[in-house]
Each structure stands twice: as structure tokens, then as C-alpha cells.
Amino acid sequence: MPEEPQENISGGETASTAARFTTSEAETRAEAVVNDLGERYWQKTYGGTNAFESLVRTILSQNTSDVASQPAHDALMERYGADDSDADHDLAAALASAEQSALAETISSAGLYNQKSSMIIGAAERICDEYGGADEFGAFVREEPATAVREALLDIHGVGPKTADCVLLFAGGRDGVFPVDTHVHRIARRMGLAPADADHEAVREHLEADIPGEKCGFGHTAMIQFGREFCSAREPACLDDPEACPLYDHCDRVGVSPESGAVVDPSKGAAEE
Ligand code: SF4
């Protein structure tokens, strides 16, 4: 079994535990893909991160790389997080009363800092008003039905489906949640695991329907890693050599033509010869 890489591939700190699931039998092609990824990458289940911090982290990471958002997160925690002398510190309360210009300056490395600082303050205010604070919000995310949690998260300004699903997975530890980021969206449609014109939500619905719940969290992080290593947006490994891609036999290569070297978005159909 491969070891977990040094780099955190899921967009921030995550609480995870090693898990083993069977990779021998698959009822769908999507499950077969995840099984093969399970032979290649570490198998993990997720859950246990602080839900509000997870929410803040995913807002910071919108439209930017982890390299840019991590320093912003660190600076935010340094300025607004707990120090050793305050055991009752509540991050949501601290951010709800933050001055927007000061927060924007603190998170400037993440880009779109005016917009993101407004979203974070707005989310913090809602969480304080509706739940009483970050701890109570964490309990809500862990304990209430996933559909109710997802609906409540999506109702917060700045929270889209991927953010909601990441909070459900990494903080809620929910089985059956397969967040769809840009890598997952591309690979699922290229491989033919979802229709070529499927949007993020439709890809999520296909993957969650076809992959057993206990494999979804692992499938999400492993597919991101696979996208970075083998099936990148512009240079999928099969362009040079079919044998260079370990999932070649599972793949329809929609929008990818090893013959001509052309690569287009799957929604634009087969790559022109
Ligand atoms: S065969 Fe090509 S398009 Fe398909 S998963 Fe592998 S690298 Fe990506």
C-alpha cells in the first residue's frame, strides 16, 4: 500500500484515518476506477476537522491554488484564532466582529480578498446568529441529516456545492459525499463516467449513485491526485503512450485524441482528428 504523500491533496488540513475497502469486485465502471485508484493510492476515510474552519478554508481556496490560500489561512488563524490564554475563544464570533478591511488585508494572498472577507464575515454572522457559535455549528454538521446540512450550507452566501460537500466530507465525515472540483469534473467526463455535457452537480450525482458510500471520500482525493499525476487538463498521459495511463482500459477518452494529439473539453465532443 502506497504511503500518503507529503503534500495535502485535498485543499487544507484534514482529519483522516486509514481505511481498507475491498478492491476486488466492482458493480459499476466508476467503482472499478476507484478500486484501481485504491490499489495505487492510500485509502482513507475523512471527518473530524472543525466545520467552521473548514468552511473558511474552502472560501479562501475558491478560484485560487492551495499555494496561495494556505498563507491566507495561516494569517487569518494567527490574527483571529485562539491563543493559549483563551480557552473559550470562538473563531466564528471573532470573525463576525472583524473589521472587513482588516480581514481583507490579512487574507490578501488568497486573491479576491474583498469578496472573500465579506463572505467570511457574513458566514460567521449567520453561524453565530443561527447556531450560537462554531462548536454548535460543528455539531450540526456532524449530527444532522446530510441533506439538511447541505441545504443549510448552500443557503450561506459564498457557499457553493463543492464547498458544502467538502465541509460535509472533511468535517462531517459523511459517507456517500463525492465533492466535484475541476479535476473530478474533467476526469469523470473524459472517462465516460458521466455525460460529456454534465455540469458539476450532474457529475456528483452520477458518481454518488455509482460508487459505494464508503469509497466516495477516498475517490474524491484520489481522483484529484490522479488528475495531477496522469490526467491533467492539457497533457493527459495517454497522449504520449497508452501504457502511461494506468486507467486506460476504463476510459472513453472523450475530447482526447492520442492519434492527433488534440485535447478539448469533453463537452465539445470528440477531439478533432
Ligand atoms: S486514458 Fe487518457 S484521458 Fe483517459 S484517464 Fe488516462 S490519461 Fe486521462
Residues whose N, C-alpha, C, O or C-beta is under 5 A from the ligand:
A	BS01	SF4	R190 F230 C231 P236 A237 C238 C245 L247 Y248 C251 R253 V256
